[in-house]
Amino acid sequence: MIHLDTDVLIVGAGGAGMYAAISAARSGAERVLLLDKSLIGRGGATIMAQMTVAAALAEESDDDWRLHLDDTLAAGRGLCDEALAAILCEEAPVRMREMGAWRVGWARRDSGRIAQVTAPGHSRPRCCYVDFLNTGPAVAATLRRQISRIDAIRRVSNLTVTDLVAVDGAVVGAVALDAASGEAVTIAAGATIIATGGLTRLYRRNSASANMGGDGYALALMAGAELVDMEFVQFFPIGHLAPRLVGMDPIMWDPFRYKLGGRLLDGAGEEFLALYGSDETDAYTTPRDIATHAIVSEVAAGRGSPHGGAFLSFEHIPASDLRAAFGPVIERLAKNGIDLARAPVEVSPIAHYHMGGIAVDERMASSVPGLFAAGEVVGGANGANRLSGNAITEALVFGARAGRFAAMKSRPQAGGTLPRPRRSTASAISRMPAKVRRPRPCCSRNCAR
Ligand SMILES: Cc1cc2nc3c(=O)[nH]c(=O)nc-3n(C[C@H](O)[C@H](O)[C@H](O)COP(=O)(O)OP(=O)(O)OC[C@H]3O[C@@H](n4cnc5c(N)ncnc54)[C@H](O)[C@@H]3O)c2cc1C
C-alpha cells in the first residue's frame, strides 16, 4: 500500500484548492500535497465558469468592499454569516489584482481599465470577466501555471479521498483510492483542507460536472464537523432547455444577458418578470432566486414554453450587436441550428451552486482540529442566495485564507513528528468496498457474463 506524508493536504484542486496550495506554500509549508479525483485544475466547477467574478475594484465606477458586502447580505436574504461575507468582499480586490498580475487576462475597456459589468443583485458594475465564455478556463489555467512553479506543491491526479482519519478527535490525514490501480493510499497530514466543491450533481437537472457530488460534505460530517445551511441550493434560472445544444454549456446565456439584456417571455411571448416584482425595462437585474421562482410559477400555471420553461429572446437586438457581443460563439450556435436574430431559445432553472456547507471560523477552520475548508464546500457566506460572481471570488479568497492558516497549524513542534494514522486508517480502509480494495480483472476466460 502506498503511504504519503505531508504538512498540508488539500483535497480537491479547483480554484479554492489551487489557491490554498499556493498560499500554504508561501506561508511556509514545505510539503503541500494537492490531490484531485479528476485531473489537477481541470475538474469541478472552476474551469466551467463562464460568467463573472465579483470584486469592488472601482474600475468602472465608485465602489467599496462595504457596498459589495451590503449587496451580498441583501441577496442572502439576511441569512449570511456576516463575518465570512465580510472576508469575502474585503479580500476580493487583492485576490483579483493578484490574478491580474498572474496574467489571467481580465477583459479591459479601450481605456485600459478592467471591464466590470453590473450583474443582477449588484448595485454597480463590479463583475469582471475574461471574454467569450473564458472566465473559468482562464482562472484555472492561471492557477495551474502558478502551482507548477512552486516546488513545495506536489500534485496528484485521479486520487479520490474516501475518508478522513482522526486520532483523539483531530484530523491527521486521509485515505484515498487511486483510480488507476484501484489501490488504497494513506496520507498523514499536519493539516487538511477540504476543497471539493459543491453537490449540484445530485439534482436531475444541473450545471455540474460528474465530480460535483458533495464528497466533501460527507467527509467532513463523518469526521465530526458541523454543516450549515444544507437546504440552500441555488438554481440558475436560465439554464438552456431547447433546442438541443451540443458542445456548449447550459448556463452560457447569462454573460450575454449582461451585455445585451435579452427578454424573458412566457409561452405566449409575454414578459412576466414584472408580475414577480422585478423590473427589467432598462437592464438585466432580476436576482436568481426571484427569476427561478417566476419561471417555475409560470410553468406551474400552464404558461410555460413548449418544453416546460420560458423563452429567452434576443430577436429585438440588431444582428451586428449580437455578433459583437457573442463573438465566436455565434458560429458555435449556428452549428447547433440556433439563430438568435430569428428565434428565441427555451430556458429553465437548473441546480447550480450550494450555499450550505462546512461551518468554519474566520481562519477557515472547521470545528474539528486539523480540518479546514475552502471554496464552495464552505457554508454560510452567501446565506440563502448567492450573488452572481461571488463564487469564484469565494474560492480565491477562502482558498488563500485556508492555505495560510493550515500552514500555520501544520508546523510541527520543534523536534516533533507527524503522527502516522495507523489503527484509524485501517478502519477507514475497511469501509471501502472489497472489490475496490483488492481489484480483480472484471473479465477472465471463465467469466460468466
Ligand atoms: C457551469 C458553471 C458555471 C459557473 N460560473 C460561475 C461564474 O461565472 N462566476 C462565479 O463566481 N461562479 C460560477 N460558478 C460557481 C463556481 O464556479 C464554483 O462555486 C467554484 O468554482 C467552486 O470552486 P471550488 O474550488 O470550491 O470547487 P471546484 O472548482 O468544483 O473543484 C472541486 C474539486 O474537488 C475535486 N473533488 C471532489 N471530490 C473529491 C474527492 N473525494 N477526492 C478528491 N478530489 C475531489 C473535484 O474533482 C474538483 O476538481 C459556476 C459553476 C458552474 C457549475
The ligand as an SDF file (V2000), in Angstrom:
LIG
                    3D

 53 58  0  0  0  0  0  0  0  0999 V2000
  -21.1880   25.6870  -15.1660 C   0  0  0  0  0  0  0  0  0  0  0  0
  -20.8330   26.5990  -14.0050 C   0  0  0  0  0  0  0  0  0  0  0  0
  -20.5860   27.9380  -14.2420 C   0  0  0  0  0  0  0  0  0  0  0  0
  -20.2550   28.7920  -13.1950 C   0  0  0  0  0  0  0  0  0  0  0  0
  -19.9900   30.1110  -13.4470 N   0  0  0  0  0  0  0  0  0  0  0  0
  -19.5980   30.9220  -12.4310 C   0  0  0  0  0  0  0  0  0  0  0  0
  -19.2050   32.2670  -12.6660 C   0  0  0  0  0  0  0  0  0  0  0  0
  -19.1890   32.7260  -13.7940 O   0  0  0  0  0  0  0  0  0  0  0  0
  -18.8300   33.0340  -11.6240 N   0  0  0  0  0  0  0  0  0  0  0  0
  -18.8040   32.5430  -10.3490 C   0  0  0  0  0  0  0  0  0  0  0  0
  -18.4410   33.2780   -9.4270 O   0  0  0  0  0  0  0  0  0  0  0  0
  -19.1480   31.2730  -10.0910 N   0  0  0  0  0  0  0  0  0  0  0  0
  -19.5360   30.4430  -11.0960 C   0  0  0  0  0  0  0  0  0  0  0  0
  -19.8850   29.1520  -10.8340 N   0  0  0  0  0  0  0  0  0  0  0  0
  -19.6450   28.6240   -9.4810 C   0  0  0  0  0  0  0  0  0  0  0  0
  -18.1400   28.4570   -9.2560 C   0  0  0  0  0  0  0  0  0  0  0  0
  -17.5410   28.0210  -10.4580 O   0  0  0  0  0  0  0  0  0  0  0  0
  -17.8400   27.4470   -8.1530 C   0  0  0  0  0  0  0  0  0  0  0  0
  -18.5720   27.7260   -6.9950 O   0  0  0  0  0  0  0  0  0  0  0  0
  -16.3430   27.4860   -7.8050 C   0  0  0  0  0  0  0  0  0  0  0  0
  -15.5560   27.3540   -8.9660 O   0  0  0  0  0  0  0  0  0  0  0  0
  -16.0290   26.3710   -6.8350 C   0  0  0  0  0  0  0  0  0  0  0  0
  -14.6390   26.2750   -6.7200 O   0  0  0  0  0  0  0  0  0  0  0  0
  -14.0560   25.1430   -5.7800 P   0  0  0  0  0  0  0  0  0  0  0  0
  -12.5870   25.1790   -5.9430 O   0  0  0  0  0  0  0  0  0  0  0  0
  -14.6380   25.2850   -4.4250 O   0  0  0  0  0  0  0  0  0  0  0  0
  -14.6410   23.7710   -6.3580 O   0  0  0  0  0  0  0  0  0  0  0  0
  -14.4370   23.0700   -7.8230 P   0  0  0  0  0  0  0  0  0  0  0  0
  -13.8580   24.0060   -8.8130 O   0  0  0  0  0  0  0  0  0  0  0  0
  -15.7260   22.4450   -8.1010 O   0  0  0  0  0  0  0  0  0  0  0  0
  -13.3110   22.0000   -7.5100 O   0  0  0  0  0  0  0  0  0  0  0  0
  -13.5420   20.9120   -6.6410 C   0  0  0  0  0  0  0  0  0  0  0  0
  -12.5630   19.8070   -6.9950 C   0  0  0  0  0  0  0  0  0  0  0  0
  -12.6390   18.8030   -5.9780 O   0  0  0  0  0  0  0  0  0  0  0  0
  -12.4660   17.5460   -6.5910 C   0  0  0  0  0  0  0  0  0  0  0  0
  -13.0300   16.5130   -5.7140 N   0  0  0  0  0  0  0  0  0  0  0  0
  -14.3250   16.3390   -5.3710 C   0  0  0  0  0  0  0  0  0  0  0  0
  -14.4610   15.2920   -4.5380 N   0  0  0  0  0  0  0  0  0  0  0  0
  -13.2010   14.8010   -4.3310 C   0  0  0  0  0  0  0  0  0  0  0  0
  -12.6790   13.7120   -3.5730 C   0  0  0  0  0  0  0  0  0  0  0  0
  -13.4620   12.9020   -2.8500 N   0  0  0  0  0  0  0  0  0  0  0  0
  -11.3500   13.4590   -3.6110 N   0  0  0  0  0  0  0  0  0  0  0  0
  -10.5270   14.2380   -4.3690 C   0  0  0  0  0  0  0  0  0  0  0  0
  -10.9700   15.2780   -5.1090 N   0  0  0  0  0  0  0  0  0  0  0  0
  -12.2880   15.5600   -5.0800 C   0  0  0  0  0  0  0  0  0  0  0  0
  -13.1930   17.6740   -7.9250 C   0  0  0  0  0  0  0  0  0  0  0  0
  -12.7310   16.7360   -8.8660 O   0  0  0  0  0  0  0  0  0  0  0  0
  -12.8720   19.1190   -8.3090 C   0  0  0  0  0  0  0  0  0  0  0  0
  -11.7600   19.2010   -9.1630 O   0  0  0  0  0  0  0  0  0  0  0  0
  -20.2190   28.2880  -11.8730 C   0  0  0  0  0  0  0  0  0  0  0  0
  -20.4870   26.9340  -11.6350 C   0  0  0  0  0  0  0  0  0  0  0  0
  -20.7910   26.0960  -12.6920 C   0  0  0  0  0  0  0  0  0  0  0  0
  -21.0720   24.6420  -12.4220 C   0  0  0  0  0  0  0  0  0  0  0  0
  1  2  1  0
  2  3  1  0
  2 52  2  0
  3  4  2  0
  4  5  1  0
  4 50  1  0
  5  6  2  0
  6  7  1  0
  6 13  1  0
  7  8  2  0
  7  9  1  0
  9 10  1  0
 10 11  2  0
 10 12  1  0
 12 13  2  0
 13 14  1  0
 14 15  1  0
 14 50  1  0
 15 16  1  0
 16 17  1  0
 16 18  1  0
 18 19  1  0
 18 20  1  0
 20 21  1  0
 20 22  1  0
 22 23  1  0
 23 24  1  0
 24 25  2  0
 24 26  1  0
 24 27  1  0
 27 28  1  0
 28 29  2  0
 28 30  1  0
 28 31  1  0
 31 32  1  0
 32 33  1  0
 33 34  1  0
 33 48  1  0
 34 35  1  0
 35 36  1  0
 35 46  1  0
 36 37  1  0
 36 45  1  0
 37 38  2  0
 38 39  1  0
 39 40  1  0
 39 45  2  0
 40 41  1  0
 40 42  2  0
 42 43  1  0
 43 44  2  0
 44 45  1  0
 46 47  1  0
 46 48  1  0
 48 49  1  0
 50 51  2  0
 51 52  1  0
 52 53  1  0
M  END
$$$$
